């Protein structure tokens, strides 16, 4: 029962994090392209998207 609940919470937090990351992908890309105006803006965008996944999963699963 415990492992089922753990798997359910983890899958729900993955779905929520994925949805939030997909919603904010284009606005974050536009902001970094406007601010940095270099090819490194794509690296920053990937870093922020990774941080969105990590924080979203940790917050949903343990918060």
N, C-alpha and C positions, 0 to 999 in steps of 0.2 A: 504494500500500500504506500509506504514511504517513497519508494523509488518511482512509482507511478506518478505520485504528486510532484516529485522533483522533476521528472521528465516533462510533465505537463507545464509546470512553471517555466522551465527552461525553453520549451518550444514556444510558449506564449511570449516570453521576453524577446526571443529571436524574431518573432513575427512583428512585434511592436517596434523594435529597433530597426528592422529592415524597412518597414513602412515609413518611419520618421526619416531615415537616411534617404530614401527615394524621393520623399516630398521636398527635402531641402537641398538636394544635389545641385539643381540648376541655379538657385539663388546663391548658394555658397560659391559655385564656380564663377558666376558673374561678379560677385564681390571681390574675389581674389584676382580675377583678371583685371578688374578696374583698379584695384589698389596696387598690385605688384607689377603688372604689365611685362612679365617675363615668362619664360618657359617654366620657371620654378613654381609658378602659381598652380600648376597641375599637381606638383608634389605636395604643396600645402593643402590643396583640396583633398587629396587622398589621405593625408594625415588627419584632417578634421573629420572625414568620413569614418576612418578607423576609430577615432576617439568617440564619435557618435555611437558606433556599434558597441564599443567596450562599456561606455558609461550607461548606455541604454540597457544593456544586458545586466550589468551589475545592479543598476537601480531597480529594474523590474523584478529581478530574481531575489534580491535580498532586502529590498526596501519595502 
